[in-house]
Amino acid sequence: MTGVSLIIAFVVAIAAMILLISKLRVHPFLAILLVSLVLALLAGIPLTQIPGVIGSGFASTFTSIGIVIILGAFIGTVLEKTGAALRLADMVIRMVGRKRPALAMELMGWVVSIPVFCDSGFVILDPIRRAMVRKTGVSSVAMTVCLSCGLYVAHVFIPPTPGPLAAAQALGLENNLLLVIGIGVLCSVFPLIAGYFFARAIGRKVRSEDEMDGNNVGDAGSYEALKAGFGRLPSGLGSVAPLIVPILLMAVSSVASMAHWTGWGADICLFLGTPIMALAVGAVLAICLLFSSGKGKYFYSLTNDTLRTVGPILFVTAAGGVLGKVIASSDMVNYITAHADTVKSIGIFFPFLLAAVLKTAQGSSTVAITTTAGIVAPLMAALGFVTPVDAALVVVAIGAGAMTVSHANDSYFWVVTSFGKLFIHDGYRTQTLMTLVIGLASMLEVFLLSLLF
């Protein structure tokens, strides 16, 4: 099967995958593998080659980013369990000012979600949100939306979160993660601004359950009591070091590579600046933080919890790599390349729209990112994306689509509505509409940047 018929088969396969995941509740790992196998058969890949194609696509993901994902998740777990996440929150509040609690909440979420998943990040920071609502009298809904926005933007844009990390690997940027981080940070500006003003506006129109009951928001006591529950919080330097040091190491490595440094010093910089070694250094600093906080006895259990958490993500990510390898091995790439003018007319909006369809249909941002990246990777040249900056912008465009929109089939939707004490219909007015606003704002920024680079 070739040409238009193969494109049609591909569309049907993606629709079938969405149906399997969203309606029939088949696990994404099995659904993606099944669709990949069927598509390989329809694409006419020789039967004797299909096992090798599947194995190659699966193994390549683990080879490049498996350890990085595990180390990044471990750092996030330590920050959560030691109270370092709260220390980071305090630092953000001091920088932004207590007179702008909603903005502080948004930036706090954005910082914490770089290593911590948005779902668990909301749970971690929700007691702070409630305490700040009690202390300041700001709309609980506005604070909920701002926190959700900040967490979500970093979750889909900035490695070492597994989604953008997997997309970076699929698009050939596994050794240039600093660029992806930089573009992700830059492209966070528009959605954070849009999310903040949307939160302020919707906070005047929607009230949470506890606000309607006239009860005080939050039952965790004061902000200080919440922090006291962790005992002695880590220092600011100790809390931020596991995040900042890996980024600095990758930055120095990039400088050494671009400046063509030579000698043993350059070798050390390049060695420590690879993502695996940089995150390993961050993990060592996190372990030091764990023991210095008097929680060293939890080292084994935290490691075990991390592996249990990232296991499903790794397998879904690897399955996305299989789908991408099948597409790359089929005639689809050649056909699209031959008709590149049609696809190029969509340009940077193609990965955004594809990720948005997958996200809205099946709910998981990580599945939407990894699947879209696997589909787009073989088509990068046909789409006209040839430079590392182009590829980094595609990663962010995929992330923007992967948060457009969050609704009832998304676990994050239920985390936000449940902890934010929102009625379900108000969840659509707040969380769902907010993700549409910030997704479009993100794509606008990506498009403008694509015109400059």
C-alpha positions as semicolon CSV with decimal commas, in nm:
position;residue;x (nm);y (nm);z (nm)
1;M;0,000;0,000;0,000
2;T;0,141;0,337;-0,105
3;G;0,042;0,695;-0,182
4;V;-0,301;0,825;-0,091
5;S;-0,423;0,484;0,023
6;L;-0,141;0,468;0,279
7;I;-0,227;0,816;0,406
8;I;-0,589;0,707;0,447
9;A;-0,478;0,392;0,628
10;F;-0,266;0,606;0,857
11;V;-0,561;0,835;0,941
12;V;-0,782;0,533;1,011
13;A;-0,508;0,381;1,229
14;I;-0,479;0,700;1,437
15;A;-0,858;0,714;1,474
16;A;-0,857;0,350;1,583
17;M;-0,584;0,423;1,837
18;I;-0,788;0,710;1,980
19;L;-1,095;0,485;1,999
20;L;-0,901;0,210;2,174
21;I;-0,756;0,446;2,433
22;S;-1,049;0,680;2,501
23;K;-1,356;0,461;2,451
24;L;-1,248;0,100;2,498
25;R;-1,003;0,186;2,779
26;V;-0,716;-0,008;2,626
27;H;-0,384;0,094;2,782
28;P;-0,196;0,341;2,554
29;F;0,106;0,109;2,544
30;L;-0,093;-0,179;2,398
31;A;-0,303;0,046;2,175
32;I;-0,001;0,216;2,016
33;L;0,183;-0,114;1,965
34;L;-0,125;-0,275;1,807
35;V;-0,179;0,018;1,573
36;S;0,191;0,020;1,483
37;L;0,181;-0,350;1,394
38;V;-0,133;-0,316;1,180
39;L;0,007;-0,008;1,006
40;A;0,333;-0,192;0,934
41;L;0,136;-0,473;0,768
42;L;-0,075;-0,231;0,565
43;A;0,232;-0,032;0,463
44;G;0,379;-0,341;0,304
45;I;0,687;-0,369;0,523
46;P;0,820;-0,724;0,469
47;L;0,704;-0,964;0,741
48;T;1,059;-1,067;0,824
49;Q;1,155;-0,703;0,884
50;I;0,861;-0,598;1,103
51;P;0,998;-0,747;1,430
52;G;1,327;-0,566;1,374
53;V;1,149;-0,237;1,300
54;I;0,940;-0,268;1,618
55;G;1,239;-0,368;1,830
56;S;1,453;-0,089;1,691
57;G;1,190;0,177;1,755
58;F;1,132;0,048;2,108
59;A;1,498;0,015;2,204
60;S;1,607;0,350;2,064
61;T;1,386;0,533;2,312
62;F;1,532;0,354;2,614
63;T;1,885;0,399;2,480
64;S;1,855;0,774;2,446
65;I;1,624;0,899;2,720
66;G;1,526;0,613;2,951
67;I;1,787;0,692;3,217
68;V;1,731;1,066;3,177
69;I;1,359;1,028;3,248
70;I;1,428;0,816;3,557
71;L;1,686;1,061;3,695
72;G;1,461;1,361;3,630
73;A;1,167;1,193;3,804
74;F;1,388;1,098;4,098
75;I;1,498;1,459;4,143
76;G;1,135;1,569;4,141
77;T;1,038;1,306;4,399
78;V;1,314;1,420;4,635
79;L;1,212;1,785;4,599
80;E;0,858;1,685;4,687
81;K;0,939;1,467;4,989
82;T;1,201;1,694;5,149
83;G;0,991;2,009;5,131
84;A;1,236;2,164;4,884
85;A;0,937;2,233;4,657
86;L;0,795;2,453;4,934
87;R;1,128;2,632;4,968
88;L;1,122;2,700;4,593
89;A;0,769;2,833;4,633
90;D;0,885;3,072;4,906
91;M;1,162;3,199;4,680
92;V;0,916;3,268;4,399
93;I;0,681;3,451;4,635
94;R;0,966;3,673;4,755
95;M;1,065;3,754;4,396
96;V;0,712;3,834;4,277
97;G;0,580;3,994;4,593
98;R;0,296;3,907;4,829
99;K;0,071;4,171;4,672
100;R;0,037;3,955;4,360
101;P;-0,046;3,613;4,505
102;A;-0,209;3,478;4,186
103;L;0,100;3,559;3,980
104;A;0,319;3,412;4,253
105;M;0,105;3,097;4,244
106;E;0,140;3,070;3,867
107;L;0,518;3,115;3,864
108;M;0,550;2,880;4,160
109;G;0,367;2,611;3,965
110;W;0,580;2,678;3,658
111;V;0,906;2,634;3,853
112;V;0,796;2,327;4,049
113;S;0,654;2,149;3,742
114;I;0,988;2,146;3,560
115;P;1,093;1,833;3,752
116;V;0,755;1,735;3,904
117;F;0,453;1,608;3,709
118;C;0,170;1,861;3,692
119;D;-0,077;1,625;3,862
120;S;0,142;1,568;4,166
121;G;0,263;1,928;4,152
122;F;-0,094;2,052;4,198
123;V;-0,142;1,819;4,493
124;I;0,188;1,938;4,646
125;L;0,111;2,308;4,605
126;D;-0,265;2,304;4,670
127;P;-0,226;2,341;5,048
128;I;-0,012;2,650;4,980
129;R;-0,279;2,781;4,744
130;R;-0,550;2,737;5,007
131;A;-0,339;2,894;5,279
132;M;-0,264;3,194;5,055
133;V;-0,635;3,232;4,972
134;R;-0,712;3,246;5,344
135;K;-0,433;3,491;5,404
136;T;-0,497;3,728;5,112
137;G;-0,869;3,692;5,034
138;V;-0,795;3,649;4,661
139;S;-1,045;3,446;4,455
140;S;-0,994;3,077;4,513
141;V;-1,086;3,008;4,150
142;A;-0,831;3,257;4,020
143;M;-0,561;3,096;4,233
144;T;-0,663;2,749;4,115
145;V;-0,650;2,848;3,748
146;C;-0,316;3,025;3,789
147;L;-0,161;2,726;3,963
148;S;-0,296;2,488;3,701
149;C;-0,168;2,711;3,419
150;G;0,185;2,743;3,556
151;L;0,214;2,371;3,618
152;Y;0,078;2,278;3,275
153;V;0,300;2,511;3,072
154;A;0,623;2,376;3,220
155;H;0,490;2,020;3,203
156;V;0,454;2,023;2,823
157;F;0,740;2,259;2,732
158;I;1,046;2,203;2,947
159;P;1,260;1,887;2,992
160;P;1,329;1,682;3,198
161;T;0,951;1,630;3,200
162;P;0,909;1,306;2,998
163;G;0,681;1,448;2,725
164;P;0,907;1,723;2,585
165;L;1,211;1,508;2,662
166;A;1,074;1,228;2,444
167;A;0,981;1,476;2,170
168;A;1,332;1,622;2,177
169;Q;1,479;1,273;2,139
170;A;1,245;1,183;1,854
171;L;1,340;1,500;1,667
172;G;1,714;1,448;1,710
173;L;1,777;1,693;1,994
174;E;1,874;1,446;2,266
175;N;2,222;1,601;2,285
176;N;2,093;1,957;2,259
177;L;1,847;1,966;2,547
178;L;1,967;2,307;2,660
179;L;1,828;2,456;2,340
180;V;1,494;2,284;2,400
181;I;1,489;2,412;2,758
182;G;1,571;2,765;2,641
183;I;1,302;2,766;2,371
184;G;1,057;2,613;2,619
185;V;1,127;2,886;2,873
186;L;1,100;3,157;2,607
187;C;0,772;3,020;2,473
188;S;0,627;3,012;2,825
189;V;0,589;3,392;2,825
190;F;0,271;3,429;2,617
191;P;0,077;3,142;2,780
192;L;0,172;3,252;3,133
193;I;0,054;3,606;3,060
194;A;-0,264;3,485;2,891
195;G;-0,333;3,238;3,171
196;Y;-0,285;3,503;3,440
197;F;-0,530;3,750;3,289
198;F;-0,779;3,473;3,208
199;A;-0,760;3,357;3,571
200;R;-0,829;3,707;3,699
201;A;-1,127;3,744;3,465
202;I;-1,281;3,403;3,532
203;G;-1,222;3,444;3,906
204;R;-1,478;3,726;3,906
205;K;-1,742;3,508;3,740
206;V;-1,700;3,163;3,893
207;R;-1,700;3,065;4,259
208;S;-1,580;2,740;4,407
209;E;-1,792;2,520;4,632
210;D;-1,624;2,633;4,952
211;E;-1,663;2,998;4,856
212;M;-2,034;2,949;4,792
213;D;-2,072;2,779;5,129
214;G;-1,905;3,077;5,294
215;N;-1,644;2,856;5,455
216;N;-1,281;2,946;5,499
217;V;-1,078;2,794;5,219
218;G;-0,826;2,539;5,331
219;D;-0,809;2,316;5,635
220;A;-0,434;2,270;5,654
221;G;-0,379;2,560;5,890
222;S;-0,157;2,853;5,820
223;Y;0,113;2,865;5,559
224;E;0,373;2,854;5,833
225;A;0,211;2,549;5,991
226;L;0,216;2,375;5,656
227;K;0,590;2,433;5,622
228;A;0,644;2,327;5,980
229;G;0,493;1,989;5,893
230;F;0,809;1,913;5,696
231;G;1,032;2,000;5,989
232;R;1,338;2,199;5,890
233;L;1,309;2,297;5,523
234;P;1,621;2,272;5,305
235;S;1,814;2,586;5,223
236;G;1,731;2,780;4,909
237;L;2,065;2,688;4,752
238;G;2,023;2,322;4,836
239;S;1,668;2,322;4,697
240;V;1,752;2,485;4,366
241;A;2,088;2,310;4,306
242;P;1,944;1,980;4,168
243;L;1,760;2,184;3,903
244;I;2,012;2,456;3,820
245;V;2,339;2,259;3,820
246;P;2,233;2,017;3,541
247;I;2,121;2,314;3,329
248;L;2,452;2,492;3,389
249;L;2,648;2,179;3,300
250;M;2,459;2,143;2,973
251;A;2,514;2,513;2,904
252;V;2,890;2,488;2,956
253;S;2,898;2,179;2,735
254;S;2,715;2,364;2,457
255;V;2,961;2,653;2,483
256;A;3,256;2,411;2,470
257;S;3,113;2,244;2,162
258;M;3,033;2,567;1,976
259;A;3,369;2,726;2,068
260;H;3,555;2,410;1,964
261;W;3,742;2,384;2,293
262;T;4,010;2,115;2,306
263;G;4,205;1,935;2,576
264;W;4,110;1,749;2,890
265;G;3,907;2,042;3,021
266;A;3,687;2,037;2,715
267;D;3,647;1,660;2,745
268;I;3,529;1,696;3,104
269;C;3,282;1,970;3,006
270;L;3,142;1,762;2,721
271;F;3,122;1,454;2,944
272;L;2,940;1,626;3,231
273;G;2,720;1,821;2,990
274;T;2,556;1,519;2,828
275;P;2,196;1,490;2,953
276;I;2,255;1,160;3,131
277;M;2,561;1,284;3,324
278;A;2,412;1,629;3,394
279;L;2,097;1,472;3,540
280;A;2,313;1,221;3,727
281;V;2,493;1,511;3,896
282;G;2,150;1,661;3,976
283;A;2,043;1,327;4,124
284;V;2,356;1,314;4,342
285;L;2,278;1,665;4,469
286;A;1,921;1,552;4,536
287;I;2,051;1,256;4,738
288;C;2,272;1,492;4,939
289;L;1,964;1,708;4,996
290;L;1,768;1,405;5,111
291;F;2,026;1,300;5,370
292;S;2,099;1,654;5,489
293;S;1,725;1,698;5,549
294;G;1,727;1,399;5,783
295;K;1,521;1,184;5,544
296;G;1,795;0,951;5,426
297;K;1,604;0,651;5,560
298;Y;1,352;0,703;5,278
299;F;1,617;0,678;5,005
300;Y;1,528;0,321;4,904
301;S;1,152;0,375;4,911
302;L;1,177;0,702;4,714
303;T;1,387;0,529;4,449
304;N;1,138;0,245;4,432
305;D;0,845;0,489;4,406
306;T;1,021;0,676;4,127
307;L;1,077;0,360;3,923
308;R;0,716;0,256;3,978
309;T;0,595;0,597;3,862
310;V;0,809;0,633;3,550
311;G;0,772;0,272;3,434
312;P;0,439;0,322;3,253
313;I;0,562;0,652;3,107
314;L;0,876;0,489;2,971
315;F;0,680;0,211;2,804
316;V;0,424;0,448;2,649
317;T;0,709;0,669;2,528
318;A;0,886;0,368;2,378
319;A;0,564;0,260;2,207
320;G;0,546;0,605;2,049
321;G;0,898;0,541;1,921
322;V;0,777;0,219;1,758
323;L;0,500;0,406;1,573
324;G;0,752;0,663;1,452
325;K;0,988;0,388;1,330
326;V;0,706;0,217;1,140
327;I;0,618;0,545;0,969
328;A;0,983;0,607;0,886
329;S;1,012;0,256;0,737
330;S;0,702;0,293;0,521
331;D;0,660;0,473;0,190
332;M;0,467;0,753;0,360
333;V;0,772;0,973;0,408
334;N;0,865;0,947;0,041
335;Y;0,512;1,026;-0,067
336;I;0,480;1,330;0,159
337;T;0,826;1,448;0,056
338;A;0,717;1,431;-0,307
339;H;0,412;1,641;-0,220
340;A;0,587;1,860;0,035
341;D;0,436;2,185;-0,091
342;T;0,092;2,084;0,036
343;V;0,218;1,997;0,384
344;K;0,449;2,299;0,398
345;S;0,148;2,527;0,354
346;I;0,044;2,427;0,706
347;G;0,398;2,460;0,838
348;I;0,451;2,485;1,213
349;F;0,075;2,448;1,270
350;F;0,079;2,086;1,150
351;P;0,237;1,936;1,468
352;F;0,021;2,166;1,684
353;L;-0,305;2,055;1,521
354;L;-0,209;1,687;1,524
355;A;-0,116;1,698;1,894
356;A;-0,434;1,894;1,977
357;V;-0,652;1,632;1,807
358;L;-0,478;1,349;1,991
359;K;-0,489;1,534;2,325
360;T;-0,856;1,628;2,303
361;A;-0,954;1,279;2,190
362;Q;-0,766;1,059;2,437
363;G;-0,675;1,288;2,729
364;S;-0,307;1,224;2,801
365;S;-0,065;1,505;2,717
366;T;0,233;1,268;2,733
367;V;0,072;1,024;2,489
368;A;-0,020;1,314;2,258
369;I;0,336;1,451;2,266
370;T;0,516;1,121;2,215
371;T;0,278;1,001;1,944
372;T;0,288;1,331;1,754
373;A;0,667;1,348;1,779
374;G;0,694;0,998;1,641
375;I;0,469;1,089;1,348
376;V;0,638;1,422;1,273
377;A;1,000;1,306;1,310
378;P;1,029;1,136;0,970
379;L;0,858;1,436;0,806
380;M;1,081;1,713;0,940
381;A;1,268;1,769;0,614
382;A;0,947;1,759;0,411
383;L;0,795;2,020;0,641
384;G;1,100;2,242;0,598
385;F;1,232;2,206;0,954
386;V;1,605;2,154;0,907
387;T;1,786;2,343;1,186
388;P;1,806;2,260;1,559
389;V;1,607;2,578;1,637
390;D;1,336;2,462;1,396
391;A;1,324;2,127;1,573
392;A;1,305;2,293;1,917
393;L;1,014;2,508;1,799
394;V;0,840;2,194;1,674
395;V;0,884;2,039;2,020
396;V;0,709;2,340;2,174
397;A;0,439;2,344;1,904
398;I;0,366;1,980;1,988
399;G;0,354;2,070;2,358
400;A;0,114;2,356;2,287
401;G;-0,118;2,118;2,105
402;A;-0,084;1,860;2,381
403;M;-0,251;2,091;2,635
404;T;-0,536;2,192;2,400
405;V;-0,769;2,102;2,563
406;S;-0,797;1,939;2,906
407;H;-1,144;1,801;2,979
408;A;-1,317;1,500;3,135
409;N;-1,093;1,235;2,975
410;D;-0,782;1,395;3,130
411;S;-0,676;1,297;3,482
412;Y;-0,535;1,648;3,535
413;F;-0,883;1,792;3,478
414;W;-1,014;1,589;3,770
415;V;-0,717;1,677;3,992
416;V;-0,773;2,049;3,935
417;T;-1,152;2,040;3,973
418;S;-1,143;1,813;4,279
419;F;-0,872;1,993;4,475
420;G;-0,994;2,333;4,355
421;K;-1,348;2,252;4,481
422;L;-1,499;2,330;4,142
423;F;-1,835;2,208;4,014
424;I;-1,794;1,995;3,701
425;H;-1,962;2,247;3,472
426;D;-1,736;2,516;3,616
427;G;-1,438;2,291;3,545
428;Y;-1,517;2,331;3,175
429;R;-1,549;2,708;3,217
430;T;-1,215;2,729;3,398
431;Q;-0,972;2,442;3,332
432;T;-1,092;2,349;2,983
433;L;-1,126;2,706;2,858
434;M;-0,795;2,803;3,019
435;T;-0,608;2,527;2,839
436;L;-0,761;2,645;2,510
437;V;-0,649;3,002;2,579
438;I;-0,293;2,913;2,677
439;G;-0,262;2,659;2,396
440;L;-0,353;2,921;2,136
441;A;-0,131;3,181;2,306
442;S;0,160;2,936;2,300
443;M;0,109;2,861;1,933
444;L;0,095;3,231;1,853
445;E;0,434;3,279;2,018
446;V;0,580;2,976;1,842
447;F;0,456;3,107;1,508
448;L;0,604;3,452;1,565
449;L;0,938;3,301;1,667
450;S;0,934;3,078;1,359
451;L;0,917;3,392;1,146
452;L;1,226;3,529;1,318
453;F;1,446;3,218;1,301
